[in-house]
Every structure is written in structure tokens, then in C-alpha cells.
């Protein structure tokens, strides 16, 4: 889970949140440097759906439905972006803005759980991991 310090949510990883009961297995790069594998050596197949607007455009119910469907369909990863291409600096569907005055050095974070954009990014990663989906998280589009 991303810590509340600076823009830590921007560098969120595909690793499971520490509060999960059963995180997905850890991945590592094979010694050949040509593919990913689980820690036990079994190859990992990256079958990802790309949902660039997932974080900014879907509410929690829609997000859970989307992740449930993709998990049932056999996807292993979801590729998304923290600061979306379309209105990525505007408020998301929950009304939270990612940055104060669009300044990347000033994330719009508030104390407490589930009350800012960063918390929603954490939610998406945590829920994906709970469904054994890894998250390929692009921090931002180059125009942000």
C-alpha cells in the first residue's frame, strides 16, 4: 500500500498490499532476463487488459465489477495510469483531485483512510491483487 509521504502513490508497484490476507505470489525476472517468473521458478504469463482511465473514471462499484470480470476471464494483469490521459488532473468520479494546483510536488492528500485520490489508487491496486491480478501502473502521461 502506498505510504502517505510525498508522491509515493505515483510509484506504486504491482506488489500486493501488506494488509491482504493472501497476496499474489512475488514475481521476479528470469536469469535470462527475457521473461517474468514466480519465485518458485514457474513462468508467469503477462496477459493484461489496458484500462488507462480505470482510476479516474470508475467508481468503486464499477471498479470491483471490472476487476471481477477480468479475473474470471483469465487476465493476469491490469495496466492503468495514476494521472489519466483524459482530464487526468481534474477531479475523479469521486470528486478527488490528484494534485494541489496541478503541482506534482503537492499531492492532494488528506489525513485518514479513504478520503483522497491516493487512497483510491491504493484501493484499486489492493482490490486487483485480492483477485490475483497484478497492476502495471504508469505514473502519468507525458503531458502531465
SELOTI-490710 format. One record per residue (C-alpha): residue number from 1; residue in three letters; x, y negated, z negated. Coordinates in nm, 3 decimals. Each point is the difference from the previous one (the first is absolute). Last residue first. Example, Ala and Ser with C-alpha at 12.3 -4.5 7.8 and 13.67 -1.06 7.14 Angstrom:
% SELOTI-490710
 seq type       x       y       z
   2  Ser   1.367   0.106  -0.714
   1  Ala  -0.137   0.344  -0.066
This chain:
% SELOTI-490710
 seq type       x       y       z
 144  Unk   0.104  -1.598   1.719
 143  Unk   0.067   0.015   0.375
 142  Unk   0.225   0.304  -0.040
 141  Unk  -0.287   0.213  -0.124
 140  Unk   0.029   0.097  -0.363
 139  Unk   0.114   0.260  -0.254
 138  Unk  -0.051   0.305   0.224
 137  Unk  -0.113   0.280  -0.224
 136  Unk   0.028   0.362   0.115
 135  Unk  -0.226   0.159  -0.257
 134  Unk   0.008   0.372  -0.081
 133  Unk  -0.326   0.192  -0.021
 132  Unk  -0.043   0.271  -0.263
 131  Unk  -0.353  -0.123  -0.077
 130  Unk   0.117  -0.150  -0.330
 129  Unk   0.283  -0.158   0.202
 128  Unk  -0.252  -0.190   0.211
 127  Unk  -0.182  -0.112  -0.314
 126  Unk   0.321  -0.127  -0.163
 125  Unk   0.116  -0.180   0.316
 124  Unk  -0.339  -0.171   0.048
 123  Unk  -0.032  -0.092  -0.368
 122  Unk   0.354  -0.144  -0.015
 121  Unk  -0.081  -0.225   0.298
 120  Unk  -0.319  -0.101  -0.181
 119  Unk   0.194  -0.089  -0.314
 118  Unk   0.230  -0.216   0.209
 117  Unk  -0.300  -0.191   0.138
 116  Unk  -0.126  -0.097  -0.344
 115  Unk  -0.231   0.104  -0.281
 114  Unk   0.025   0.374  -0.042
 113  Unk   0.213   0.013  -0.313
 112  Unk   0.105  -0.291  -0.218
 111  Unk   0.196  -0.317   0.053
 110  Unk  -0.053  -0.184   0.330
 109  Unk   0.209   0.023   0.315
 108  Unk  -0.007  -0.233   0.301
 107  Unk   0.348   0.088   0.126
 106  Unk   0.230  -0.304   0.001
 105  Unk   0.329   0.056   0.189
 104  Unk  -0.195   0.088   0.314
 103  Unk  -0.160  -0.348  -0.004
 102  Unk  -0.342   0.001   0.170
 101  Unk  -0.116  -0.271  -0.247
 100  Unk  -0.008   0.269  -0.272
  99  Unk   0.029   0.340   0.165
  98  Unk  -0.209   0.316   0.043
  97  Unk  -0.340  -0.166  -0.024
  96  Unk  -0.280   0.182  -0.177
  95  Unk  -0.364  -0.037   0.106
  94  Unk  -0.089   0.371  -0.004
  93  Unk  -0.011   0.015   0.381
  92  Unk   0.353  -0.143   0.009
  91  Unk   0.077  -0.371  -0.037
  90  Unk   0.208  -0.148   0.278
  89  Unk   0.370   0.063   0.051
  88  Unk  -0.049   0.305   0.220
  87  Unk  -0.261  -0.175   0.214
  86  Unk   0.035   0.267   0.267
  85  Unk   0.348   0.156  -0.012
  84  Unk  -0.030   0.124  -0.355
  83  Unk   0.228  -0.087  -0.290
  82  Unk   0.041   0.335  -0.179
  81  Unk   0.006   0.212   0.317
  80  Unk  -0.127   0.350   0.067
  79  Unk   0.120   0.341   0.114
  78  Unk  -0.185   0.292  -0.155
  77  Unk   0.172   0.335  -0.038
  76  Unk  -0.062   0.376   0.001
  75  Unk  -0.312   0.011   0.217
  74  Unk  -0.193   0.325  -0.021
  73  Unk  -0.349  -0.118   0.097
  72  Unk  -0.119   0.049  -0.358
  71  Unk   0.272  -0.242  -0.121
  70  Unk  -0.101  -0.253   0.267
  69  Unk  -0.367   0.021  -0.102
  68  Unk   0.074  -0.039  -0.371
  67  Unk   0.233  -0.294   0.067
  66  Unk  -0.265  -0.182   0.207
  65  Unk  -0.272   0.066  -0.257
  64  Unk   0.223  -0.122  -0.284
  63  Unk   0.086  -0.318   0.191
  62  Unk  -0.364  -0.067   0.090
  61  Unk  -0.099   0.025  -0.368
  60  Unk   0.292  -0.221  -0.108
  59  Unk  -0.064  -0.274   0.256
  58  Unk   0.166   0.014   0.340
  57  Unk   0.152  -0.296   0.186
  56  Unk   0.323  -0.107  -0.166
  55  Unk   0.142   0.334  -0.109
  54  Unk  -0.116   0.205   0.299
  53  Unk   0.077  -0.258   0.272
  52  Unk   0.300   0.188   0.144
  51  Unk  -0.170   0.338  -0.005
  50  Unk   0.237   0.226   0.190
  49  Unk  -0.076   0.368  -0.046
  48  Unk   0.304   0.207  -0.072
  47  Unk   0.104   0.357   0.071
  46  Unk   0.350   0.014  -0.147
  45  Unk   0.076   0.374  -0.024
  44  Unk   0.217   0.083  -0.300
  43  Unk   0.249   0.285   0.036
  42  Unk   0.035   0.241  -0.297
  41  Unk   0.330  -0.057  -0.180
  40  Unk  -0.133   0.022  -0.359
  39  Unk   0.037  -0.377  -0.033
  38  Unk  -0.249  -0.044   0.283
  37  Unk   0.141  -0.078   0.340
  36  Unk   0.041  -0.294   0.230
  35  Unk   0.160   0.021   0.341
  34  Unk   0.310  -0.072   0.207
  33  Unk   0.259  -0.095  -0.265
  32  Unk   0.162   0.343   0.049
  31  Unk   0.015   0.026  -0.381
  30  Unk  -0.380  -0.026  -0.009
  29  Unk  -0.133  -0.332  -0.131
  28  Unk  -0.191   0.026  -0.324
  27  Unk  -0.362   0.024  -0.105
  26  Unk  -0.134   0.031  -0.353
  25  Unk  -0.309   0.213  -0.041
  24  Unk  -0.336  -0.175  -0.032
  23  Unk  -0.074  -0.122  -0.351
  22  Unk  -0.212   0.219  -0.225
  21  Unk  -0.141  -0.180  -0.305
  20  Unk   0.063  -0.346   0.139
  19  Unk   0.120  -0.273  -0.236
  18  Unk   0.349  -0.010   0.150
  17  Unk  -0.131  -0.119   0.335
  16  Unk   0.100   0.231   0.282
  15  Unk   0.291  -0.089   0.227
  14  Unk  -0.086  -0.149   0.338
  13  Unk   0.168  -0.318  -0.103
  12  Unk  -0.100  -0.347  -0.109
  11  Unk   0.243  -0.267   0.117
  10  Unk  -0.261  -0.273   0.036
   9  Unk  -0.146   0.092  -0.336
   8  Unk   0.324  -0.114  -0.164
   7  Unk  -0.057  -0.355   0.117
   6  Unk   0.098  -0.160  -0.329
   5  Unk  -0.046   0.218  -0.302
   4  Unk  -0.321   0.182  -0.078
   3  Unk   0.120   0.355   0.064
   2  Unk  -0.117   0.199   0.298
   1  Unk  -0.140   0.343  -0.082
